[in-house]
Amino acid sequence: MDALFAVVHDLIVQLERRGQIIQDLVLDSDLHAKKHAKAETHLASHEKKITDVTEALERSQGEVQSLKTELLRATAKLESEQKAFKLQKSKLEQQLKISEHRVKAKEGLLERLQHKFQQVMDKEDVSKTRTREVFRTIQQRDPRKSSAADLKSLELIAMYETEREKMTAEIAQLRSQVQELCCDVRDKENVLLRQTGANGFTQRDAFVEKLEQARLEQEQSSRQLRHKEAIIQEKVNKIEIELRHSKDIIADLRDENANLILEVQSRPTIRDYKAIQRRVVLLERQLSDQKAAVHDAHTLEDLRKYMGTAELIHRDKVNAKLHLNRLTTLPKEACLDVRAIAMESPASSPSLPSALHVVEELVAFETHFSHEREMYSLAMTNVDVYEQGERIMIQHFRHLFGVKSMEGVFPKINEVFLFVNEMNNALASIKESLGLASNVSVAHALNELRTALQKMTDPKRPPLAPDTHESYVVTGKSDVVGVAAVRQQHVTLTKLKQVLGAQTIDELVPRATK
């Protein structure tokens, strides 16, 4: 019995020991399984990191290639722009030289015409002084400028003086004709006397012959004087014709001078021209730097040395958006493992990066479009949810300007703002041109503009008729001021027609009052 109990006890002890061993084995197997799972997850994370790094490297290679193509495109564009700028520069220099020569020629012609005009004005001054002397002789006093009777008397005296000159010329002409007729009669009488003297009459006295000889010499000298007077009169007529022709030339020169001034004003100023030259020099320098960068750079870091600050900031933003900045934070051991494990894959083909770039652009565009649609749909729901006053305001704005959807509300608001801004600028330019204050109402400004237009189109105003060969002559400072004011009004009306889209001057006021 004791032996059986001992055997059973040993068997129970062996079973307990076996259970303990089995339990230890099960615990060891669970521990190994956890370690194996942890190792697999760690391996999977490493593989994922390796794939991410590989894709990032491929994307960076594609970006480097795209940067090179963009650089080549920019180089070609800069070369074309440089050629265009040089050609434009040469054309502007040539036009400037031609304009300078024209201006110098016109200045010389104007000086000659001014000299002739000065001579005419001197003659008029002499006639005026003579008229005043006659008035002073008659009235025993100087004429008063404020007296209408004195001015009328001066006009009458000037008229009588001109008539007296004409009558004097006519009397001199009649005297010369009478002298010629007398000479003809005397010649006929002398012929008759010679014929009768040949028939037996007595010869003349020596004193009579001397008188006849003196009379003939006097008649000959008078003929010479009349011939000289005719020549002088012909020269005076020629000078008057040249004077009228000079007036026509001055009118043409004034028009051409105004056109040249407008042409010079439309061309770039010296400051703009120098700014363009500086821009060309800067672009040439950038082009040479980029050429040197393309020639010398072999890696991405070498290329970044030659990039500008703005381009570097843009490139860093793109890298941060694509999560490429993590490449610099990886440990050195991981990079070495990647370099040792990575191999050439079919993803390194040249067409795949461009395809991936296009796919990324399409995804970004679709995301932006979906966000925009969500934003406008949310705005539409908010309009429906808002209070009564705000909803009525937005619906009224859409009804007034014919906006069918919420997408057109903001562009229409911008369009209305630009239109109102342009109208305010046009109104300010009208007030400045007409010499009005800035706080004048719109109706008052339009009335002043209408009055100025009526003055310009007044039928009582003597027009400049080119068919009659008469030109407007500037004789004082007031005339110069009037011409400048008319020119300023013309420029203002041209700007108004461009801003308001009018074809004629009569359409300005209706368009401005809308």
C-alpha positions, 0 to 999 in steps of 0.5 A: 500500500505504501509502495503504491502510494509512493508510486502515485505520489511520484506520478503526481509530482511528475505530472505537476513538473510536466505541467509547469514545463508546458506552462513555461514553454507556452509563456516562452512561445507567447513572448517569442511571438510578441517579439516576432510581431514587433520585429515584423512591424519594425521591419514593415515600418523600415520598408515603408520609410525606405519606399517613402525615401525612394519616392522622395528621391525620385520626386526631387530628381523630377523637380531638378529636371523640371528646374533645368527645363524651366531655367532653359525656358527662362534663358530663351525668354530672357534672350528674346526679351533682351533682343526686343529691348535692344531693338526698341532702344535703337528705334527710340534713339533713332526717333529721338534724333529725327524729332530733334532735327525736326524741332531745330528746323522748325525753331529756325523757321519760327525765328525767321517768321517772328522777325517778319512779324516783328517788322509788321508789328513795328509798322503797325506801331508807327501807324498807331503813334501817328494816329495818336499824334494827329489826335493830340494835335486836334484835341490838344491832349492825350487819348484816354483808354477808358473813354469810348469817344476817344477810342472812336475818334482814334478809329476814325483818325486811323480810317481817315489816315488810311484813306488819305494814304490811298488818296495820296497814292491815287493823286500821285498816280493821276499826276503821273498820268497827266504828266504823260498826257502832257508830254504826249501833247507837247510831242505832237505840238513839237512835231507840228511846229517842226513841220511848219518851221520847215515850211518857212517859220522862224527858228526857236529861241535858244532859251526856249530850247533850254527849257524844253531840254530841262522839261524832257530831263524832268519827264525822264526822271519822273518816268524813272521814279514811277518805274521805281515806285512800280517795282517797290509796289510789286515788292510790297505785294510779294511781301504781303503774299509771303506774309500770308503764306508765312501765316499758313505755315505758322498755323501748320507748324503749330498743329505739327508742334502740338502733334509732336508734343502729344507724341513726346508725351506718349513716349516713355520719359528719360526716367522710364527709359533709364529704368528700362535700361537698368532692368535690361542690365539686371536681366542680362546679369541674371541670365549670365548667372543662370548660365554659369549656374547651369554650367557649373552646378552638378547637384541640387545643393550646387544649384541652390547656391545660384538661386535667388532668395525669393526662389529659395523661399518658394522652393522651401514652401513647396518642399514643406508642402510635399513633406520633402524636408524630412529627408534632412532629419533622417538619421545617418544610419538609415540613410546608409541602409537605404543607400545599401539596400536601394536599387534601380527600379522601373520608377526611374524612367524619365516619363514617370516623374512628369506623369506623377507631377501631372497627377499631383496637379490634377489632384490639387485642382480637384481639391481646390475646386471641391473646396470652392464648391463647398464654400459657395454651397455653405455660403448659400445655406448661410444666406438661407439661415441668416436673418431676414434683413441680410437675406433680403440685402443679398437677394436684392443685390443679385436681382439688381445686377443679374447675378444668377448664383453665389459664385458671381456675387464677389466678382460683381462687387469687385466690378462695381467697385472698379467702376465707381472708382473710375467714375470718381477719378473721372469726376476728379479730373473734370473738377481739376480741369475746370478749376472747381473745388473737390467738394463740389457736387456732381450736378454742379460739375456737370453743369460747368462741363456743359457750359464749357462745351457750349462755349466751345461749340458756340456758333457766335464764336469766330471759327478758324476757316482753313479754306480762307487761308486765314490763321489765328495769330497770337498777339498777347499773353491772354491769347496764349492762355486761351490756347492752353485752356482750350488744349487742356479742355480737349485733353480732358474731353478725350479722357472722358470719352475713353473712360465713359466709352462715348463716341461723340461729345454729345454722349458724355453728359447722358453717360455721366448722369447714368 
